[in-house]
Amino acid sequence: MKKNILCIGAGYVGGPTMAMIALKCPDRRITVVDINAARIAAWNSSELPIYEPGLDEVVAQCRGRNLFFSTDVEKGIVESDIIFVSVNTPTKTFGRGAGCAADLQYWEQTARQIRRCAKSDKIVVEKSTLPVRTATAMTRILSAERTEVHFEVLSNPEFLAEGTAIEDLRHPDRVLVGGGDTPEGRAAVAELVDIYAAWVPRERILTTNVWSSELSKLTANAFLAQRVSSINAISELCEATGADVDEVSRAIGMDSRIGPKFIKAGVGFGGSCFKKDILNLVYLCETYGLTQAAAYWRGVVAFNDHQQERFVSRILRAMFNTVAGKRVALFGFAFKADTGDTRESPAIAIARMLCEERASVVVTDPKALPAVARDLADCADRVTVEPDPYKAAEGADCIAVTTDWKVFRDLDYDRIYASMRKPAFLFDGRNLLDREALFKTGFNVYSVGRSPLTHLD
């Protein structure tokens, strides 16, 4: 008998992951629950609560057949055999570990609710990103009261990149399952492996102990973020020496020991995971007295912040040391292309710094404009939104490209240049555009890690 699956948490991880399992395992009933009624209503509508290429089609194919979305968490717990926990674990903002440690209050509330409602044995799967040895804490909570119900806790971290999540789920590099080295633990691991084996080759499904699985998630994001900060550090040197960071990146990326991914210079990393997971790693290192390791990883985050400050400083220097009263068109607000997610987006910090310099900031983005009012509430009097990038650039003194949307690359920049105040500046924070063509049009062009192309003396 195929076991029913429940996912608690209908966010960026839970929704797409369960949709793919439903697609690939049509003989299993999968329910996604969340206490946010508006979010569940959106999952049951034609306007899903998140934008992810390909997600609409997968949900439409499965919803109502073997994929269901509900606010009835207790009913879901009772009727399920396997429970994925995909609740929010933000960075703690209070008490010990504030600014670094994961805030586990929602995770603990969920664990206690599972214990209270469960009437039969459950496999509980950590899907949220959690500190090492959290599974042990969950096991203790679930087993705190003597009961006939047995819980087996597994770790199954997600490795999704927003914008490509559906493809990542369809063809994952690896699926990681961590479990206990007991007969019950090994049996639970086999149950979860069997689900993924419906479409993932067995050699790509890795099994480890729980703690290795938990740490692997934090480590993967820390390593990727470290690569971004490393190439951005080199971009600063390139600007000082006249080297071209794109050429350096291409040269080192051809080294098989390094590879080409995540060594593209820009305004820094964003998203819900990189900063949070690195700071979690920092806190873990500090907890175990590993001060040098903690300082190393903290430096990755510090340089990311520096890169955004440096981008704004370059805008100021180029534009005669002031943007006060000037119109700045910010091309992009999402933290990366093909998503509407703005969590930790570099564009937020950049826009805020420009507003502090009394610029008039006009934000355009294909998917993320609804988030502007929330993310820039503290400087709302200096920020407007404009869905049309051509209108956003009208009368602007400069354009700052902060998200690598393909639509920005394909715009008519001759038309845009004609509508701007002169001299017209373009600051390409993603090295997305053809800078020689822009210079020929008349723009003063500043790219990350490259010498400027300017018509000014």
DAQUIGI-V247533 format. One record per backbone hydrogen bond with DSSP energy under -1.0 kcal/mol. CO is the residue of the C=O (numbers start at 0). NH is the residue of the N-H. E is the energy in kcal/mol with one decimal. If there is no record, write none. Layout:
co=CO nh=NH e=E
co=CO nh=NH e=E
//
This chain:
co=3 nh=80 e=-2.3
co=3 nh=81 e=-2.2
co=4 nh=30 e=-2.3
co=5 nh=83 e=-3.4
co=6 nh=32 e=-2.9
co=7 nh=85 e=-2.8
co=10 nh=14 e=-1.6
co=12 nh=16 e=-2.2
co=13 nh=17 e=-2.3
co=14 nh=18 e=-2.0
co=15 nh=19 e=-2.2
co=16 nh=20 e=-2.2
co=17 nh=21 e=-2.6
co=18 nh=22 e=-2.0
co=19 nh=23 e=-2.4
co=20 nh=24 e=-2.1
co=24 nh=27 e=-2.1
co=28 nh=4 e=-2.7
co=29 nh=67 e=-2.2
co=30 nh=6 e=-2.4
co=31 nh=69 e=-2.5
co=32 nh=8 e=-3.1
co=34 nh=36 e=-1.0
co=35 nh=39 e=-2.0
co=36 nh=40 e=-2.5
co=37 nh=41 e=-1.9
co=38 nh=42 e=-2.1
co=39 nh=43 e=-1.5
co=41 nh=44 e=-1.6
co=51 nh=54 e=-2.4
co=53 nh=57 e=-1.5
co=54 nh=58 e=-2.6
co=55 nh=59 e=-2.6
co=56 nh=60 e=-1.7
co=57 nh=61 e=-1.4
co=58 nh=62 e=-3.3
co=61 nh=64 e=-2.3
co=61 nh=65 e=-1.7
co=61 nh=66 e=-1.4
co=65 nh=29 e=-2.8
co=66 nh=63 e=-2.6
co=67 nh=31 e=-3.1
co=69 nh=33 e=-1.4
co=70 nh=72 e=-1.7
co=71 nh=75 e=-1.8
co=72 nh=76 e=-2.2
co=73 nh=77 e=-2.2
co=74 nh=78 e=-2.2
co=80 nh=122 e=-2.3
co=81 nh=5 e=-2.8
co=82 nh=124 e=-3.6
co=83 nh=7 e=-3.0
co=84 nh=126 e=-2.3
co=84 nh=127 e=-1.7
co=89 nh=102 e=-3.7
co=91 nh=98 e=-3.7
co=94 nh=97 e=-1.7
co=96 nh=99 e=-2.4
co=96 nh=100 e=-2.6
co=100 nh=91 e=-3.7
co=103 nh=107 e=-2.7
co=104 nh=108 e=-2.2
co=105 nh=109 e=-2.0
co=106 nh=110 e=-2.2
co=107 nh=111 e=-2.5
co=108 nh=112 e=-1.9
co=109 nh=113 e=-2.4
co=110 nh=114 e=-2.2
co=111 nh=115 e=-2.2
co=112 nh=116 e=-2.2
co=113 nh=117 e=-2.4
co=121 nh=151 e=-2.1
co=122 nh=82 e=-3.2
co=123 nh=153 e=-2.9
co=124 nh=84 e=-3.1
co=125 nh=155 e=-2.5
co=130 nh=133 e=-1.6
co=132 nh=136 e=-1.2
co=133 nh=137 e=-2.6
co=134 nh=138 e=-2.6
co=135 nh=139 e=-2.1
co=136 nh=140 e=-2.2
co=137 nh=141 e=-2.9
co=138 nh=142 e=-1.8
co=140 nh=143 e=-1.3
co=149 nh=121 e=-2.1
co=151 nh=123 e=-2.6
co=153 nh=125 e=-3.2
co=154 nh=177 e=-3.3
co=160 nh=163 e=-2.2
co=163 nh=167 e=-2.7
co=164 nh=168 e=-2.4
co=165 nh=169 e=-2.2
co=166 nh=170 e=-2.7
co=174 nh=205 e=-3.1
co=176 nh=207 e=-2.1
co=177 nh=154 e=-2.5
co=179 nh=181 e=-1.5
co=181 nh=185 e=-3.1
co=182 nh=186 e=-1.9
co=183 nh=187 e=-2.1
co=184 nh=188 e=-2.4
co=185 nh=189 e=-2.1
co=186 nh=190 e=-1.7
co=187 nh=191 e=-2.0
co=188 nh=192 e=-2.8
co=189 nh=193 e=-2.1
co=190 nh=194 e=-1.1
co=191 nh=195 e=-1.7
co=192 nh=196 e=-2.4
co=194 nh=197 e=-1.3
co=195 nh=198 e=-2.0
co=195 nh=199 e=-2.7
co=200 nh=203 e=-2.1
co=201 nh=204 e=-1.8
co=203 nh=174 e=-2.8
co=205 nh=176 e=-2.8
co=207 nh=178 e=-2.1
co=208 nh=212 e=-1.8
co=209 nh=213 e=-2.4
co=210 nh=214 e=-2.3
co=211 nh=215 e=-2.1
co=212 nh=216 e=-1.2
co=213 nh=217 e=-1.1
co=214 nh=218 e=-2.6
co=215 nh=219 e=-2.5
co=216 nh=220 e=-1.8
co=217 nh=221 e=-2.2
co=218 nh=222 e=-2.7
co=219 nh=223 e=-2.1
co=220 nh=224 e=-2.5
co=221 nh=225 e=-2.3
co=222 nh=226 e=-1.6
co=223 nh=227 e=-1.6
co=224 nh=228 e=-2.5
co=225 nh=229 e=-2.2
co=226 nh=230 e=-2.2
co=227 nh=231 e=-2.0
co=228 nh=232 e=-2.0
co=229 nh=233 e=-1.8
co=230 nh=234 e=-1.8
co=231 nh=235 e=-1.4
co=232 nh=236 e=-1.3
co=233 nh=237 e=-2.5
co=234 nh=238 e=-2.1
co=235 nh=239 e=-1.4
co=236 nh=240 e=-1.7
co=237 nh=241 e=-2.4
co=243 nh=247 e=-2.2
co=244 nh=248 e=-2.9
co=245 nh=249 e=-2.2
co=246 nh=250 e=-2.2
co=247 nh=251 e=-2.6
co=248 nh=252 e=-2.2
co=251 nh=254 e=-1.4
co=254 nh=257 e=-2.0
co=254 nh=258 e=-2.6
co=272 nh=276 e=-3.5
co=273 nh=277 e=-2.4
co=274 nh=278 e=-2.5
co=275 nh=279 e=-1.9
co=276 nh=280 e=-2.1
co=277 nh=281 e=-2.6
co=278 nh=282 e=-2.4
co=279 nh=283 e=-2.3
co=280 nh=284 e=-2.5
co=281 nh=285 e=-2.6
co=282 nh=286 e=-2.6
co=283 nh=287 e=-1.6
co=284 nh=289 e=-3.4
co=285 nh=288 e=-1.6
co=288 nh=290 e=-1.4
co=289 nh=293 e=-2.3
co=290 nh=294 e=-2.4
co=291 nh=295 e=-2.2
co=292 nh=296 e=-2.1
co=293 nh=297 e=-2.4
co=294 nh=298 e=-1.8
co=296 nh=300 e=-1.1
co=297 nh=301 e=-2.3
co=298 nh=302 e=-2.3
co=299 nh=303 e=-1.3
co=300 nh=304 e=-2.0
co=301 nh=305 e=-2.1
co=302 nh=306 e=-2.2
co=303 nh=307 e=-1.2
co=304 nh=308 e=-2.0
co=305 nh=309 e=-2.8
co=306 nh=310 e=-1.7
co=307 nh=311 e=-1.8
co=308 nh=312 e=-2.3
co=309 nh=313 e=-2.0
co=310 nh=314 e=-1.6
co=311 nh=315 e=-2.4
co=312 nh=316 e=-2.6
co=313 nh=317 e=-2.4
co=314 nh=318 e=-2.0
co=315 nh=320 e=-2.5
co=318 nh=321 e=-1.1
co=322 nh=325 e=-2.3
co=325 nh=359 e=-3.2
co=326 nh=396 e=-2.6
co=326 nh=397 e=-1.4
co=327 nh=361 e=-2.9
co=328 nh=399 e=-2.8
co=329 nh=331 e=-1.2
co=329 nh=363 e=-2.5
co=330 nh=401 e=-2.2
co=330 nh=402 e=-1.5
co=340 nh=334 e=-2.2
co=341 nh=344 e=-2.4
co=342 nh=270 e=-2.1
co=344 nh=347 e=-1.4
co=345 nh=349 e=-2.3
co=346 nh=350 e=-2.7
co=347 nh=351 e=-2.4
co=348 nh=352 e=-2.4
co=349 nh=353 e=-2.1
co=350 nh=354 e=-2.4
co=351 nh=355 e=-2.1
co=352 nh=356 e=-1.0
co=353 nh=358 e=-2.2
co=354 nh=357 e=-2.2
co=357 nh=324 e=-3.0
co=359 nh=327 e=-2.8
co=360 nh=383 e=-2.3
co=361 nh=329 e=-3.2
co=362 nh=385 e=-2.6
co=363 nh=331 e=-2.6
co=367 nh=370 e=-1.7
co=368 nh=371 e=-1.6
co=370 nh=374 e=-2.8
co=371 nh=375 e=-2.5
co=375 nh=378 e=-1.6
co=376 nh=379 e=-1.1
co=378 nh=381 e=-1.8
co=381 nh=360 e=-2.5
co=383 nh=362 e=-2.9
co=387 nh=391 e=-2.3
co=388 nh=392 e=-1.6
co=392 nh=395 e=-2.2
co=395 nh=420 e=-1.9
co=396 nh=424 e=-1.8
co=397 nh=328 e=-2.6
co=398 nh=426 e=-3.3
co=399 nh=330 e=-2.6
co=400 nh=428 e=-1.5
co=402 nh=404 e=-1.2
co=404 nh=407 e=-1.0
co=405 nh=409 e=-1.4
co=410 nh=412 e=-1.1
co=411 nh=415 e=-1.8
co=412 nh=416 e=-2.5
co=413 nh=417 e=-1.8
co=416 nh=419 e=-1.2
co=418 nh=394 e=-2.9
co=423 nh=443 e=-2.3
co=424 nh=398 e=-1.8
co=425 nh=445 e=-2.7
co=426 nh=400 e=-2.7
co=426 nh=428 e=-1.2
co=427 nh=447 e=-1.2
co=432 nh=434 e=-1.1
co=433 nh=437 e=-2.1
co=434 nh=438 e=-2.4
co=435 nh=439 e=-2.2
co=436 nh=440 e=-1.8
co=437 nh=441 e=-1.3
co=437 nh=442 e=-2.0
co=443 nh=425 e=-2.6
co=444 nh=452 e=-2.6
co=445 nh=427 e=-2.5
co=446 nh=449 e=-1.3
co=448 nh=244 e=-2.7
co=452 nh=444 e=-2.9
//
